[in-house]
Amino acid sequence: MTTTLRVCSLYPELMNIYADRGNLAVLGARCEWRGLGFQHQAASVGEPLDPERHDLIYMGGGQDRDQIAVAHDMAETKRDALHAVADRGAVVLAVCGGYQLLGHSYELGDEELPGVGLVDLRTVREPGPRLIGNCAIAADLGTGQRVIAGFENHGGRTHLGPRERPLGRVIRGHGNNGRDGLEGVRRGKVIGTYLHGPLLPKNVWLADRLIELALDIELEPLADDSLEDAAHASARRAAGV
């Protein structure tokens, strides 16, 4: 029987800037090339999320107006299911706007958007310029320290709670808030990050690691990752690493 990675993307028609859909394409390709099955479903506004049906939940970033609609719907229709997903050890990957909504709230001007509270963080739209540019961080997802490279563009400043762990430490770029040297969040298999570009095509080692975590397996290296390695090297150079 073929092992299958079951993925659900949240609000893909609304939360998909910076080609975030490419993250799903990479997960599918990495599975296919290894003979693993890949199933993708979506859950959007007003649609329930079955917490037992998926191995990996994915959410990208979006414009402010879309994020406002998504925040309220996710808190109302998917909060409990997302907590059940995390509690049973499935992977949750959230990028940029999706990352901000993993926490308690996002203060966006005069409006405070609700988060789902999967992790202890808050995001505030503070005075000052947007945090924009190529970024590289040092991260360890259980296989030793590796570099994750991508592009960040966010007006919100995210602050982790005192017991929360970042996804990584900033080598080049701004990170969560431009001050504390931290980027993203990781609690168990719940991962949030500001890095777009999209994220996984630039860091296929991370895609492979997410598949391993989701399926509780160990992947063998593919015979030829030269193009993928070149994409990662290019992203690192762009960040000055």
C-alpha positions in Angstrom: 0.0 0.0 0.0 1.4 3.4 -1.0 2.1 5.9 1.8 0.3 9.1 1.0 0.9 12.6 2.2 -2.5 14.2 2.8 -2.3 18.0 2.6 -5.0 20.7 3.3 -4.4 24.3 2.3 -6.4 26.9 4.1 -7.9 29.8 2.0 -5.7 29.2 -1.1 -7.7 31.6 -3.2 -7.2 34.4 -0.7 -3.8 33.6 1.0 -1.5 33.2 -2.0 0.9 36.1 -2.6 4.5 35.7 -3.7 3.6 32.4 -5.5 3.0 30.6 -2.2 1.1 27.9 -4.2 4.6 26.8 -5.3 5.1 25.3 -1.8 2.3 22.8 -2.5 3.7 22.0 -5.9 7.1 21.2 -4.4 5.6 18.9 -1.7 3.7 17.1 -4.4 6.7 16.7 -6.6 9.0 15.5 -3.8 6.4 12.8 -2.9 5.9 11.8 -6.5 9.6 11.4 -7.2 9.9 9.0 -4.3 6.8 6.9 -5.1 4.7 8.4 -2.3 1.1 9.4 -2.8 0.0 13.0 -2.6 -3.5 14.2 -1.8 -4.5 17.9 -1.7 -7.7 19.5 -0.5 -8.7 23.0 0.4 -10.8 24.6 3.2 -11.9 28.1 2.6 -14.4 30.6 4.1 -17.2 28.9 6.0 -15.9 25.4 5.3 -15.0 23.1 8.2 -11.7 21.5 8.7 -11.6 17.7 9.6 -8.8 17.4 12.2 -8.3 13.7 11.5 -8.1 13.8 7.7 -4.8 15.5 7.0 -1.1 15.0 7.7 -0.1 18.6 6.9 -2.0 21.9 7.0 -0.7 24.7 4.9 -1.5 28.4 4.8 0.1 31.2 2.8 0.1 35.0 3.0 -2.4 37.5 1.8 -3.3 41.1 1.4 -4.6 43.0 4.4 -8.3 43.0 3.2 -8.2 39.2 2.6 -6.4 38.6 5.9 -9.1 40.4 7.8 -11.8 38.1 6.3 -9.7 35.0 6.9 -8.9 35.9 10.5 -12.5 36.1 11.6 -13.5 33.0 9.7 -10.6 30.9 10.9 -11.3 31.8 14.5 -14.9 31.0 14.1 -14.8 27.8 12.0 -11.4 26.2 12.3 -9.8 27.2 15.6 -10.8 24.0 17.5 -9.9 21.8 14.6 -6.4 23.3 14.2 -5.7 22.7 17.9 -6.8 19.1 17.5 -4.5 18.8 14.4 -1.6 20.1 16.4 -2.4 17.9 19.4 -2.3 14.7 17.3 1.1 15.6 15.9 0.3 16.7 12.3 2.4 19.4 10.7 1.1 22.9 10.4 3.1 25.3 8.1 2.0 28.9 8.0 3.7 31.7 6.0 3.6 35.4 6.6 -0.1 36.4 7.0 -0.9 32.8 7.9 2.0 32.9 10.5 0.6 36.0 12.1 -2.8 34.3 12.6 -1.2 31.3 14.4 -0.9 33.5 17.5 -3.3 35.3 19.8 -4.0 38.5 17.8 -2.8 40.9 15.1 -3.2 44.6 15.9 -3.9 46.1 12.4 -4.5 49.8 12.9 -7.7 50.3 14.9 -8.7 46.7 14.4 -7.5 43.7 16.4 -7.7 40.5 14.3 -8.2 37.3 16.2 -5.7 34.5 16.0 -6.2 30.9 16.7 -3.8 30.7 19.6 -1.7 27.7 18.4 1.4 29.5 19.6 2.2 32.3 22.1 2.8 35.3 19.9 1.3 38.6 19.1 1.7 40.8 16.1 1.4 44.6 16.0 1.5 47.1 13.1 4.0 49.5 14.6 5.1 52.9 13.1 8.0 52.6 10.8 8.9 51.1 7.4 7.9 47.6 6.2 10.5 44.9 6.8 11.4 44.0 3.2 14.2 42.1 1.6 16.0 38.8 1.2 16.5 37.0 4.4 18.4 34.0 5.7 18.1 32.2 9.0 19.9 29.3 10.8 17.4 26.7 11.8 17.5 23.2 13.3 14.5 20.9 12.6 16.1 17.9 14.3 18.7 17.1 11.6 21.4 19.7 12.5 21.6 23.4 11.7 20.7 24.4 8.2 20.0 27.6 6.4 16.6 28.7 5.3 16.6 31.5 2.7 13.7 33.5 1.3 12.1 36.9 0.9 10.3 38.8 3.6 7.8 41.7 3.2 5.7 42.5 6.3 4.4 45.6 8.1 3.6 43.7 11.3 6.1 43.1 14.0 5.8 39.7 15.7 6.8 39.2 19.3 7.1 35.6 20.7 6.0 34.8 24.2 8.8 34.1 26.8 8.6 30.3 26.4 8.2 30.1 22.6 11.0 29.0 20.3 11.8 30.7 17.0 12.1 28.7 13.8 15.6 30.2 13.6 18.0 33.0 14.2 18.5 35.7 11.6 21.8 35.6 9.7 20.7 38.4 7.2 17.5 40.3 7.1 14.9 41.5 9.6 13.1 38.5 11.0 10.1 38.7 13.3 10.4 42.4 14.3 13.8 43.7 13.1 15.1 43.9 16.7 15.5 40.6 18.5 17.3 38.5 15.8 14.6 35.8 15.8 12.6 34.6 12.8 9.4 32.5 12.8 8.2 30.2 15.4 8.3 26.4 16.0 6.3 24.5 18.6 6.5 20.8 18.0 5.3 20.4 14.4 3.7 23.8 14.2 5.9 26.1 12.1 5.4 29.7 11.2 7.7 32.0 9.1 7.8 35.2 7.2 9.9 33.8 4.4 8.2 33.8 1.0 9.8 33.4 -2.4 8.2 30.8 -2.4 9.7 29.1 0.6 10.0 25.4 -0.3 11.3 25.7 -3.9 14.2 27.7 -2.4 14.7 25.2 0.4 13.8 21.7 -0.7 15.6 20.2 2.2 12.9 21.8 4.3 10.2 20.4 2.1 11.7 16.9 2.6 11.9 17.4 6.3 8.2 18.5 6.5 7.2 15.3 4.7 9.3 13.2 7.1 7.7 14.9 10.1 4.2 14.6 8.7 4.5 10.9 7.8 6.9 9.9 10.5 9.3 8.4 8.0 12.9 8.9 6.9 13.4 9.9 3.2 16.3 8.7 1.0 18.0 11.5 -0.9 17.0 11.8 -4.6 19.5 11.0 -7.3 19.7 14.5 -8.7 18.8 17.7 -6.8 21.2 19.9 -8.8 18.5 22.4 -9.9 17.1 22.5 -6.4 20.5 23.0 -4.9 21.1 25.8 -7.4 17.9 27.5 -6.4 18.9 27.3 -2.7 22.4 28.7 -3.5 20.8 31.6 -5.4 18.5 32.4 -2.5 21.4 32.4 -0.1 23.5 34.7 -2.4 20.6 37.1 -2.7 20.5 37.3 1.1 24.3 37.8 1.2 25.0 34.4 2.8 
